[in-house]
Amino acid sequence: MALSGTLTRNAVGVLGPGRHGDGNGLYLVVDSSGARRWIVRLTIAGRRNARGGPLRTDLGLGSVALVTLGEARDRALECRRLARKGIHPSERSERVRPTFEEVARRVHEERLPTFRNAKHGQQWICALDNILNQVRRDIPHLRNNHRSEAVRAAHGEDGRR
């Protein structure tokens, strides 16, 4: 169990719109509509943003209706441990993410019945194949953890066109 912060279980239900800190980067965000969700603000060790500063990111932990205060504190603690090691919590290796090509082919299969004829469906997937082939030629080693390198390669060294 994580150390207790400034928020209490009762306060979570009555706080008004805004961002309410619990400590150690954990926040309760209350929208004007009344929706409530947990986020954790992290600084990823060893990672830099486009301007060269430390990479800071807000990561959603879930709705207050699904995630209790204690669970949010525990999840935030785990995220901070990963960030301290230089690992972005949303890029953990145990999570398998489909590639763009896999998603495109799945969408193509689902949309195939909606095309007027088979030729239109074939043209659609061929256009995506052409785009994928061009990206592979331009940036041969594109992976999730190399996004910033891809942006620099596409837009020049400073990240701007």
OpenMM code with the backbone's topology and positions (N, CA, C; nanometers):
from openmm import Vec3, app, unit

residues = "MET ALA LEU SER GLY THR LEU THR ARG ASN ALA VAL GLY VAL LEU GLY PRO GLY ARG HIS GLY ASP GLY ASN GLY LEU TYR LEU VAL VAL ASP SER SER GLY ALA ARG ARG TRP ILE VAL ARG LEU THR ILE ALA GLY ARG ARG ASN ALA ARG GLY GLY PRO LEU ARG THR ASP LEU GLY LEU GLY SER VAL ALA LEU VAL THR LEU GLY GLU ALA ARG ASP ARG ALA LEU GLU CYS ARG ARG LEU ALA ARG LYS GLY ILE HIS PRO SER GLU ARG SER GLU ARG VAL ARG PRO THR PHE GLU GLU VAL ALA ARG ARG VAL HIS GLU GLU ARG LEU PRO THR PHE ARG ASN ALA LYS HIS GLY GLN GLN TRP ILE CYS ALA LEU ASP ASN ILE LEU ASN GLN VAL ARG ARG ASP ILE PRO HIS LEU ARG ASN ASN HIS ARG SER GLU ALA VAL ARG ALA ALA HIS GLY GLU ASP GLY ARG ARG".split()
positions = [
    Vec3(0.0846, -0.1195, 0.0000),
    Vec3(0.0000, 0.0000, 0.0000),
    Vec3(0.0881, 0.1244, 0.0000),
    Vec3(0.0568, 0.2180, -0.0860),
    Vec3(0.1328, 0.3427, -0.0945),
    Vec3(0.1040, 0.4306, 0.0258),
    Vec3(0.1958, 0.5211, 0.0517),
    Vec3(0.1751, 0.6162, 0.1618),
    Vec3(0.0528, 0.7022, 0.1335),
    Vec3(-0.0138, 0.7460, 0.2370),
    Vec3(-0.1332, 0.8278, 0.2181),
    Vec3(-0.0954, 0.9682, 0.1755),
    Vec3(-0.1856, 1.0316, 0.1012),
    Vec3(-0.1628, 1.1675, 0.0527),
    Vec3(-0.2598, 1.2631, 0.1177),
    Vec3(-0.2898, 1.3723, 0.0475),
    Vec3(-0.3744, 1.4756, 0.1058),
    Vec3(-0.5228, 1.4523, 0.0810),
    Vec3(-0.5579, 1.3753, -0.0210),
    Vec3(-0.6997, 1.3511, -0.0490),
    Vec3(-0.7544, 1.2426, 0.0434),
    Vec3(-0.8828, 1.2493, 0.0699),
    Vec3(-0.9503, 1.1450, 0.1462),
    Vec3(-1.0593, 1.0850, 0.0601),
    Vec3(-1.1063, 0.9687, 0.0986),
    Vec3(-1.2106, 0.9008, 0.0220),
    Vec3(-1.3358, 0.9874, 0.0113),
    Vec3(-1.3695, 1.0571, 0.1170),
    Vec3(-1.4886, 1.1427, 0.1159),
    Vec3(-1.4686, 1.2652, 0.0274),
    Vec3(-1.3482, 1.3242, 0.0303),
    Vec3(-1.3214, 1.4440, -0.0494),
    Vec3(-1.3284, 1.4144, -0.1985),
    Vec3(-1.2928, 1.2935, -0.2387),
    Vec3(-1.2948, 1.2570, -0.3805),
    Vec3(-1.4332, 1.2754, -0.4397),
    Vec3(-1.5353, 1.2473, -0.3639),
    Vec3(-1.6723, 1.2570, -0.4138),
    Vec3(-1.7323, 1.3962, -0.4125),
    Vec3(-1.6736, 1.4907, -0.3395),
    Vec3(-1.7372, 1.6224, -0.3263),
    Vec3(-1.6572, 1.7382, -0.3847),
    Vec3(-1.5340, 1.7165, -0.4250),
    Vec3(-1.4525, 1.8253, -0.4797),
    Vec3(-1.5114, 1.8769, -0.6109),
    Vec3(-1.4993, 2.0075, -0.6322),
    Vec3(-1.5509, 2.0703, -0.7528),
    Vec3(-1.4561, 2.0560, -0.8705),
    Vec3(-1.4948, 2.1138, -0.9856),
    Vec3(-1.4131, 2.1032, -1.1066),
    Vec3(-1.2714, 2.1558, -1.0854),
    Vec3(-1.1760, 2.0882, -1.1488),
    Vec3(-1.0369, 2.1282, -1.1401),
    Vec3(-0.9457, 2.0092, -1.1247),
    Vec3(-0.8181, 2.0394, -1.0972),
    Vec3(-0.7170, 1.9361, -1.0772),
    Vec3(-0.6746, 1.9419, -0.9312),
    Vec3(-0.6981, 1.8325, -0.8596),
    Vec3(-0.6734, 1.8286, -0.7148),
    Vec3(-0.5610, 1.7294, -0.6854),
    Vec3(-0.4514, 1.7792, -0.6283),
    Vec3(-0.3340, 1.6975, -0.6021),
    Vec3(-0.3445, 1.6167, -0.4749),
    Vec3(-0.2943, 1.4931, -0.4828),
    Vec3(-0.2872, 1.4055, -0.3667),
    Vec3(-0.1440, 1.3968, -0.3159),
    Vec3(-0.0498, 1.4376, -0.3967),
    Vec3(0.0911, 1.4279, -0.3613),
    Vec3(0.1612, 1.3281, -0.4505),
    Vec3(0.2926, 1.3461, -0.4672),
    Vec3(0.3750, 1.2560, -0.5486),
    Vec3(0.3239, 1.2406, -0.6923),
    Vec3(0.2664, 1.3466, -0.7470),
    Vec3(0.2259, 1.3454, -0.8864),
    Vec3(0.0893, 1.2875, -0.9153),
    Vec3(0.0156, 1.2414, -0.8157),
    Vec3(-0.1188, 1.1866, -0.8360),
    Vec3(-0.2215, 1.2990, -0.8268),
    Vec3(-0.3094, 1.3057, -0.9257),
    Vec3(-0.4115, 1.4102, -0.9298),
    Vec3(-0.5487, 1.3493, -0.9560),
    Vec3(-0.6493, 1.4113, -0.8947),
    Vec3(-0.7887, 1.3843, -0.9264),
    Vec3(-0.8330, 1.4975, -1.0180),
    Vec3(-0.8762, 1.4633, -1.1390),
    Vec3(-0.9240, 1.5640, -1.2336),
    Vec3(-1.0758, 1.5558, -1.2360),
    Vec3(-1.1407, 1.6689, -1.2040),
    Vec3(-1.2873, 1.6758, -1.2052),
    Vec3(-1.3267, 1.7711, -1.3173),
    Vec3(-1.4009, 1.7186, -1.4159),
    Vec3(-1.4483, 1.8002, -1.5276),
    Vec3(-1.5689, 1.8821, -1.4854),
    Vec3(-1.6019, 1.9823, -1.5653),
    Vec3(-1.7204, 2.0644, -1.5362),
    Vec3(-1.8476, 1.9810, -1.5447),
    Vec3(-1.8427, 1.8695, -1.6188),
    Vec3(-1.9591, 1.7812, -1.6281),
    Vec3(-1.9749, 1.6945, -1.5036),
    Vec3(-1.8720, 1.6933, -1.4187),
    Vec3(-1.8764, 1.6118, -1.2976),
    Vec3(-1.7981, 1.4817, -1.3100),
    Vec3(-1.7489, 1.4511, -1.4305),
    Vec3(-1.6694, 1.3300, -1.4506),
    Vec3(-1.5396, 1.3403, -1.3708),
    Vec3(-1.4997, 1.2299, -1.3097),
    Vec3(-1.3816, 1.2280, -1.2236),
    Vec3(-1.2879, 1.1170, -1.2683),
    Vec3(-1.1575, 1.1524, -1.2819),
    Vec3(-1.0601, 1.0524, -1.3227),
    Vec3(-0.9265, 1.0799, -1.2532),
    Vec3(-0.8465, 0.9741, -1.2440),
    Vec3(-0.7144, 0.9836, -1.1837),
    Vec3(-0.6094, 0.9980, -1.2927),
    Vec3(-0.5104, 1.0857, -1.2706),
    Vec3(-0.3941, 1.0933, -1.3578),
    Vec3(-0.2699, 1.1015, -1.2702),
    Vec3(-0.1579, 1.0624, -1.3258),
    Vec3(-0.0302, 1.0772, -1.2577),
    Vec3(0.0618, 1.1538, -1.3524),
    Vec3(0.1271, 1.2561, -1.3002),
    Vec3(0.2235, 1.3355, -1.3776),
    Vec3(0.3618, 1.2784, -1.3495),
    Vec3(0.4319, 1.2427, -1.4573),
    Vec3(0.5616, 1.1773, -1.4452),
    Vec3(0.6689, 1.2532, -1.5204),
    Vec3(0.7914, 1.2387, -1.4772),
    Vec3(0.9086, 1.2809, -1.5521),
    Vec3(0.9871, 1.1539, -1.5798),
    Vec3(1.0038, 1.1215, -1.7082),
    Vec3(1.0704, 0.9979, -1.7470),
    Vec3(1.2223, 1.0206, -1.7453),
    Vec3(1.2932, 0.9457, -1.6627),
    Vec3(1.4382, 0.9623, -1.6470),
    Vec3(1.5098, 0.9324, -1.7783),
    Vec3(1.6001, 1.0225, -1.8150),
    Vec3(1.6821, 1.0007, -1.9331),
    Vec3(1.6139, 1.0292, -2.0660),
    Vec3(1.4882, 1.0675, -2.0647),
    Vec3(1.4164, 1.0939, -2.1896),
    Vec3(1.3975, 1.2436, -2.2040),
    Vec3(1.4006, 1.2927, -2.3264),
    Vec3(1.3894, 1.4353, -2.3558),
    Vec3(1.2718, 1.4608, -2.4471),
    Vec3(1.2095, 1.5785, -2.4296),
    Vec3(1.1012, 1.6184, -2.5189),
    Vec3(1.1613, 1.6842, -2.6429),
    Vec3(1.0767, 1.7320, -2.7336),
    Vec3(1.1226, 1.7899, -2.8599),
    Vec3(1.2098, 1.9134, -2.8388),
    Vec3(1.1893, 1.9862, -2.7300),
    Vec3(1.2684, 2.1070, -2.7020),
    Vec3(1.3953, 2.0776, -2.6225),
    Vec3(1.4186, 1.9511, -2.5911),
    Vec3(1.5395, 1.9143, -2.5185),
    Vec3(1.5243, 1.9098, -2.3681),
    Vec3(1.4074, 1.9452, -2.3170),
    Vec3(1.3833, 1.9405, -2.1730),
    Vec3(1.3447, 1.8004, -2.1287),
    Vec3(1.3331, 1.7791, -1.9979),
    Vec3(1.2932, 1.6472, -1.9492),
    Vec3(1.1525, 1.6111, -1.9967),
    Vec3(1.1331, 1.4842, -2.0302),
    Vec3(1.0036, 1.4383, -2.0796),
    Vec3(0.9061, 1.4244, -1.9634),
    Vec3(0.8078, 1.5144, -1.9584),
    Vec3(0.7016, 1.5081, -1.8570),
    Vec3(0.5742, 1.4670, -1.9276),
    Vec3(0.4996, 1.3807, -1.8634),
    Vec3(0.3770, 1.3324, -1.9259),
    Vec3(0.2712, 1.3056, -1.8198),
    Vec3(0.1451, 1.3233, -1.8585),
    Vec3(0.0327, 1.2865, -1.7728),
    Vec3(-0.0201, 1.1531, -1.8215),
    Vec3(-0.0378, 1.0602, -1.7317),
    Vec3(-0.0847, 0.9272, -1.7670),
    Vec3(-0.2152, 0.8998, -1.6936),
    Vec3(-0.3192, 0.8636, -1.7660),
    Vec3(-0.4480, 0.8335, -1.7056),
    Vec3(-0.4452, 0.7004, -1.6327),
    Vec3(-0.5037, 0.6981, -1.5135),
    Vec3(-0.5088, 0.5753, -1.4334),
    Vec3(-0.6479, 0.5153, -1.4277),
    Vec3(-0.7478, 0.5906, -1.4730),
    Vec3(-0.8833, 0.5371, -1.4745),
    Vec3(-0.9829, 0.6273, -1.4037),
    Vec3(-1.1079, 0.5935, -1.4214),
    Vec3(-1.2193, 0.6676, -1.3629),
    Vec3(-1.2290, 0.6403, -1.2134),
    Vec3(-1.2764, 0.7399, -1.1395),
    Vec3(-1.2967, 0.7240, -0.9957),
    Vec3(-1.3986, 0.6134, -0.9688),
    Vec3(-1.4931, 0.5942, -1.0606),
    Vec3(-1.5938, 0.4892, -1.0429),
    Vec3(-1.5315, 0.3495, -1.0492),
    Vec3(-1.4183, 0.3353, -1.1188),
    Vec3(-1.3551, 0.2046, -1.1357),
    Vec3(-1.2289, 0.1863, -1.0516),
    Vec3(-1.1617, 0.2961, -1.0175),
    Vec3(-1.0337, 0.2897, -0.9472),
    Vec3(-1.0470, 0.3649, -0.8152),
    Vec3(-1.0261, 0.2951, -0.7047),
    Vec3(-1.0355, 0.3589, -0.5732),
    Vec3(-0.9118, 0.4462, -0.5488),
    Vec3(-0.9172, 0.5279, -0.4467),
    Vec3(-0.8054, 0.6145, -0.4104),
    Vec3(-0.6809, 0.5309, -0.3805),
    Vec3(-0.6971, 0.4241, -0.3067),
    Vec3(-0.5833, 0.3366, -0.2733),
    Vec3(-0.5230, 0.2719, -0.3976),
    Vec3(-0.6095, 0.2254, -0.4872),
    Vec3(-0.5604, 0.1655, -0.6120),
    Vec3(-0.4880, 0.2697, -0.6972),
    Vec3(-0.5414, 0.3905, -0.7017),
    Vec3(-0.4771, 0.4975, -0.7786),
    Vec3(-0.3387, 0.5281, -0.7222),
    Vec3(-0.3270, 0.5308, -0.5896),
    Vec3(-0.1971, 0.5549, -0.5271),
    Vec3(-0.0988, 0.4430, -0.5608),
    Vec3(-0.1461, 0.3184, -0.5568),
    Vec3(-0.0595, 0.2049, -0.5896),
    Vec3(-0.0153, 0.2093, -0.7359),
    Vec3(-0.1092, 0.2383, -0.8266),
    Vec3(-0.0750, 0.2460, -0.9689),
    Vec3(0.0223, 0.3606, -0.9955),
    Vec3(-0.0006, 0.4743, -0.9292),
    Vec3(0.0888, 0.5890, -0.9466),
    Vec3(0.2298, 0.5546, -0.8982),
    Vec3(0.2391, 0.4834, -0.7874),
    Vec3(0.3690, 0.4431, -0.7346),
    Vec3(0.4415, 0.3530, -0.8346),
    Vec3(0.3713, 0.2571, -0.8919),
    Vec3(0.4311, 0.1670, -0.9909),
    Vec3(0.4767, 0.2447, -1.1151),
    Vec3(0.3951, 0.3401, -1.1588),
    Vec3(0.4322, 0.4227, -1.2744),
    Vec3(0.5568, 0.5056, -1.2445),
    Vec3(0.5661, 0.5603, -1.1238),
    Vec3(0.6838, 0.6392, -1.0866),
    Vec3(0.8093, 0.5520, -1.0817),
    Vec3(0.7952, 0.4276, -1.0350),
    Vec3(0.9104, 0.3364, -1.0328),
    Vec3(0.9614, 0.3093, -1.1742),
    Vec3(0.8690, 0.2857, -1.2672),
    Vec3(0.9088, 0.2626, -1.4061),
    Vec3(0.9736, 0.3879, -1.4653),
    Vec3(0.9138, 0.5047, -1.4396),
    Vec3(0.9665, 0.6304, -1.4939),
    Vec3(1.1072, 0.6571, -1.4412),
    Vec3(1.1320, 0.6235, -1.3155),
    Vec3(1.2648, 0.6428, -1.2573),
    Vec3(1.3689, 0.5569, -1.3290),
    Vec3(1.3260, 0.4411, -1.3829),
    Vec3(1.4160, 0.3534, -1.4578),
    Vec3(1.4294, 0.3959, -1.6037),
    Vec3(1.3555, 0.5013, -1.6435),
    Vec3(1.3616, 0.5481, -1.7816),
    Vec3(1.2619, 0.4803, -1.8731),
    Vec3(1.1675, 0.4067, -1.8159),
    Vec3(1.0666, 0.3342, -1.8945),
    Vec3(0.9360, 0.4114, -1.8890),
    Vec3(0.8799, 0.4425, -2.0060),
    Vec3(0.7487, 0.5078, -2.0098),
    Vec3(0.6451, 0.4007, -1.9758),
    Vec3(0.5606, 0.4216, -1.8753),
    Vec3(0.4661, 0.3179, -1.8331),
    Vec3(0.3741, 0.2673, -1.9445),
    Vec3(0.3420, 0.3511, -2.0418),
    Vec3(0.2543, 0.3050, -2.1495),
    Vec3(0.3297, 0.2247, -2.2548),
    Vec3(0.4622, 0.2148, -2.2433),
    Vec3(0.5430, 0.1406, -2.3401),
    Vec3(0.6052, 0.0159, -2.2785),
    Vec3(0.5447, -0.0375, -2.1742),
    Vec3(0.5975, -0.1577, -2.1102),
    Vec3(0.5998, -0.2725, -2.2093),
    Vec3(0.7027, -0.3535, -2.2027),
    Vec3(0.7226, -0.4593, -2.3008),
    Vec3(0.6163, -0.5692, -2.2920),
    Vec3(0.5538, -0.5896, -2.1757),
    Vec3(0.4554, -0.6971, -2.1662),
    Vec3(0.3254, -0.6647, -2.2403),
    Vec3(0.3054, -0.5370, -2.2737),
    Vec3(0.1878, -0.4988, -2.3518),
    Vec3(0.2203, -0.5167, -2.4985),
    Vec3(0.1411, -0.5969, -2.5672),
    Vec3(0.1629, -0.6196, -2.7090),
    Vec3(0.0747, -0.5232, -2.7865),
    Vec3(0.1395, -0.4397, -2.8672),
    Vec3(0.0658, -0.3428, -2.9476),
    Vec3(0.0717, -0.3845, -3.0932),
    Vec3(-0.0409, -0.3809, -3.1614),
    Vec3(-0.0368, -0.4159, -3.3036),
    Vec3(0.0329, -0.3065, -3.3832),
    Vec3(0.0931, -0.3459, -3.4934),
    Vec3(0.1560, -0.2478, -3.5809),
    Vec3(0.0486, -0.1776, -3.6622),
    Vec3(0.0862, -0.0672, -3.7251),
    Vec3(-0.0077, 0.0040, -3.8112),
    Vec3(-0.0569, -0.0874, -3.9221),
    Vec3(0.0323, -0.1669, -3.9772),
    Vec3(-0.0041, -0.2574, -4.0865),
    Vec3(-0.1076, -0.3603, -4.0402),
    Vec3(-0.0896, -0.4175, -3.9212),
    Vec3(-0.1862, -0.5150, -3.8694),
    Vec3(-0.3237, -0.4521, -3.8491),
    Vec3(-0.3256, -0.3318, -3.7956),
    Vec3(-0.4531, -0.2626, -3.7740),
    Vec3(-0.5179, -0.2291, -3.9075),
    Vec3(-0.4388, -0.1816, -4.0029),
    Vec3(-0.4919, -0.1460, -4.1352),
    Vec3(-0.5535, -0.2684, -4.2030),
    Vec3(-0.4865, -0.3808, -4.1937),
    Vec3(-0.5410, -0.5030, -4.2568),
    Vec3(-0.6695, -0.5492, -4.1864),
    Vec3(-0.6739, -0.5344, -4.0542),
    Vec3(-0.7946, -0.5717, -3.9800),
    Vec3(-0.9116, -0.4807, -4.0187),
    Vec3(-0.8857, -0.3505, -4.0280),
    Vec3(-0.9898, -0.2554, -4.0684),
    Vec3(-1.0351, -0.2853, -4.2104),
    Vec3(-0.9398, -0.3184, -4.2973),
    Vec3(-0.9743, -0.3519, -4.4372),
    Vec3(-1.0690, -0.4711, -4.4421),
    Vec3(-1.0385, -0.5749, -4.3636),
    Vec3(-1.1252, -0.6934, -4.3609),
    Vec3(-1.2655, -0.6584, -4.3117),
    Vec3(-1.2736, -0.5715, -4.2099),
    Vec3(-1.4039, -0.5329, -4.1564),
    Vec3(-1.4819, -0.4471, -4.2541),
    Vec3(-1.4124, -0.3626, -4.3302),
    Vec3(-1.4795, -0.2706, -4.4233),
    Vec3(-1.5078, -0.3322, -4.5590),
    Vec3(-1.4460, -0.4461, -4.5902),
    Vec3(-1.4586, -0.5079, -4.7218),
    Vec3(-1.6029, -0.5208, -4.7704),
    Vec3(-1.6971, -0.5612, -4.6852),
    Vec3(-1.8359, -0.5725, -4.7325),
    Vec3(-1.9003, -0.4376, -4.7673),
    Vec3(-1.8441, -0.3280, -4.7194),
    Vec3(-1.9056, -0.1975, -4.7446),
    Vec3(-1.8632, -0.1352, -4.8780),
    Vec3(-1.7584, -0.1881, -4.9416),
    Vec3(-1.7154, -0.1350, -5.0702),
    Vec3(-1.8129, -0.1782, -5.1794),
    Vec3(-1.8268, -0.0948, -5.2823),
    Vec3(-1.9218, -0.1258, -5.3909),
    Vec3(-1.8838, -0.2530, -5.4646),
    Vec3(-1.7539, -0.2728, -5.4812),
    Vec3(-1.7095, -0.3955, -5.5464),
    Vec3(-1.5704, -0.4313, -5.4942),
    Vec3(-1.5227, -0.5475, -5.5337),
    Vec3(-1.3940, -0.5976, -5.4846),
    Vec3(-1.2786, -0.5080, -5.5283),
    Vec3(-1.2911, -0.4461, -5.6446),
    Vec3(-1.1838, -0.3600, -5.6954),
    Vec3(-1.1603, -0.2408, -5.6019),
    Vec3(-1.2674, -0.1802, -5.5501),
    Vec3(-1.2521, -0.0675, -5.4583),
    Vec3(-1.1813, -0.1101, -5.3297),
    Vec3(-1.2163, -0.2266, -5.2805),
    Vec3(-1.1496, -0.2784, -5.1619),
    Vec3(-1.0024, -0.3023, -5.1865),
    Vec3(-0.9689, -0.3539, -5.3046),
    Vec3(-0.8295, -0.3778, -5.3394),
    Vec3(-0.7526, -0.2458, -5.3540),
    Vec3(-0.8172, -0.1447, -5.4125),
    Vec3(-0.7527, -0.0143, -5.4271),
    Vec3(-0.7223, 0.0472, -5.2895),
    Vec3(-0.8143, 0.0297, -5.1959),
    Vec3(-0.7979, 0.0862, -5.0621),
    Vec3(-0.6757, 0.0274, -4.9931),
    Vec3(-0.6630, -0.1054, -4.9955),
    Vec3(-0.5499, -0.1689, -4.9280),
    Vec3(-0.4200, -0.1436, -5.0034),
    Vec3(-0.4256, -0.1304, -5.1348),
    Vec3(-0.3046, -0.0989, -5.2129),
    Vec3(-0.2521, 0.0403, -5.1784),
    Vec3(-0.3422, 0.1354, -5.1586),
    Vec3(-0.3003, 0.2703, -5.1213),
    Vec3(-0.2283, 0.2667, -4.9862),
    Vec3(-0.2807, 0.1910, -4.8909),
    Vec3(-0.2140, 0.1779, -4.7606),
    Vec3(-0.0789, 0.1081, -4.7744),
    Vec3(-0.0715, 0.0058, -4.8591),
    Vec3(0.0561, -0.0623, -4.8818),
    Vec3(0.1601, 0.0339, -4.9375),
    Vec3(0.1191, 0.1189, -5.0312),
    Vec3(0.2120, 0.2163, -5.0889),
    Vec3(0.2644, 0.3117, -4.9817),
    Vec3(0.1771, 0.3580, -4.8938),
    Vec3(0.2184, 0.4474, -4.7860),
    Vec3(0.3162, 0.3762, -4.6926),
    Vec3(0.2836, 0.2530, -4.6538),
    Vec3(0.3712, 0.1766, -4.5647),
    Vec3(0.5081, 0.1538, -4.6278),
    Vec3(0.5106, 0.1209, -4.7557),
    Vec3(0.6382, 0.0977, -4.8234),
    Vec3(0.7226, 0.2244, -4.8270),
    Vec3(0.6591, 0.3390, -4.8481),
    Vec3(0.7338, 0.4643, -4.8501),
    Vec3(0.7906, 0.4959, -4.7124),
    Vec3(0.7117, 0.4742, -4.6073),
    Vec3(0.7607, 0.4982, -4.4718),
    Vec3(0.8778, 0.4050, -4.4420),
    Vec3(0.8679, 0.2790, -4.4824),
    Vec3(0.9769, 0.1845, -4.4584),
    Vec3(1.1048, 0.2269, -4.5311),
    Vec3(1.0901, 0.2808, -4.6516),
    Vec3(1.2074, 0.3278, -4.7263),
    Vec3(1.2688, 0.4506, -4.6605),
    Vec3(1.1837, 0.5457, -4.6195),
    Vec3(1.2326, 0.6710, -4.5634),
    Vec3(1.2916, 0.6530, -4.4243),
    Vec3(1.2289, 0.5714, -4.3415),
    Vec3(1.2722, 0.5512, -4.2030),
    Vec3(1.2733, 0.4005, -4.1778),
    Vec3(1.3836, 0.3324, -4.2122),
    Vec3(1.3843, 0.1862, -4.2084),
    Vec3(1.3699, 0.1240, -4.0704),
    Vec3(1.4113, 0.1926, -3.9637),
    Vec3(1.4078, 0.1313, -3.8301),
    Vec3(1.3049, 0.1985, -3.7410),
    Vec3(1.1867, 0.2257, -3.7938),
    Vec3(1.0845, 0.2953, -3.7171),
    Vec3(1.0197, 0.2009, -3.6164),
    Vec3(1.0296, 0.2373, -3.4883),
    Vec3(0.9662, 0.1640, -3.3795),
    Vec3(0.9064, 0.2663, -3.2853),
    Vec3(0.8233, 0.2212, -3.1911),
    Vec3(0.7600, 0.3126, -3.0957),
    Vec3(0.8623, 0.3962, -3.0197),
    Vec3(0.9717, 0.3343, -2.9776),
    Vec3(1.0678, 0.4080, -2.8960),
    Vec3(1.1595, 0.4965, -2.9796),
    Vec3(1.1405, 0.5005, -3.1114),
    Vec3(1.2213, 0.5853, -3.1985),
    Vec3(1.1388, 0.6943, -3.2641),
    Vec3(1.0219, 0.7253, -3.2079),
    Vec3(0.9351, 0.8262, -3.2688),
    Vec3(1.0033, 0.9610, -3.2827),
    Vec3(1.0747, 1.0046, -3.1795),
    Vec3(1.1379, 1.1363, -3.1858),
    Vec3(1.2449, 1.1391, -3.2938),
    Vec3(1.3177, 1.0280, -3.3132),
    Vec3(1.4163, 1.0219, -3.4200),
    Vec3(1.3479, 1.0305, -3.5560),
    Vec3(1.2318, 0.9667, -3.5679),
    Vec3(1.1583, 0.9715, -3.6938),
    Vec3(1.1119, 1.1127, -3.7243),
    Vec3(1.0673, 1.1841, -3.6222),
    Vec3(1.0227, 1.3225, -3.6422),
    Vec3(1.1397, 1.4095, -3.6849),
    Vec3(1.2551, 1.3926, -3.6187),
    Vec3(1.3729, 1.4711, -3.6582),
    Vec3(1.4149, 1.4390, -3.8011),
    Vec3(1.4089, 1.3123, -3.8398),
    Vec3(1.4486, 1.2737, -3.9748),
    Vec3(1.3524, 1.3324, -4.0791),
    Vec3(1.2233, 1.3354, -4.0455),
    Vec3(1.1236, 1.3843, -4.1403),
    Vec3(1.1188, 1.5365, -4.1478),
    Vec3(1.1475, 1.6047, -4.0365),
    Vec3(1.1280, 1.7492, -4.0300),
    Vec3(1.2577, 1.8284, -4.0122),
    Vec3(1.3694, 1.7647, -4.0215),
    Vec3(1.4941, 1.8364, -3.9980),
    Vec3(1.5373, 1.8180, -3.8543),
    Vec3(1.6596, 1.8551, -3.8246),
    Vec3(1.7187, 1.8267, -3.6931),
    Vec3(1.6449, 1.8940, -3.5783),
    Vec3(1.5883, 2.0130, -3.5962),
    Vec3(1.5225, 2.0825, -3.4860),
    Vec3(1.3764, 2.0440, -3.4676),
    Vec3(1.3225, 1.9542, -3.5526),
    Vec3(1.1840, 1.9084, -3.5375),
    Vec3(1.0840, 1.9998, -3.6044),
    Vec3(1.1296, 2.1047, -3.6727),
    Vec3(1.0363, 2.1958, -3.7432),
    Vec3(1.0620, 2.1889, -3.8906),
    Vec3(0.9618, 2.2211, -3.9693),
    Vec3(0.9782, 2.2267, -4.1144),
    Vec3(1.0244, 2.3606, -4.1580),
] * unit.nanometer
topology = app.Topology()
chain = topology.addChain("A")
for resn in residues:
    res = topology.addResidue(resn, chain)
    for name in ("N", "CA", "C"):
        topology.addAtom(name, app.Element.getBySymbol(name[0]), res)
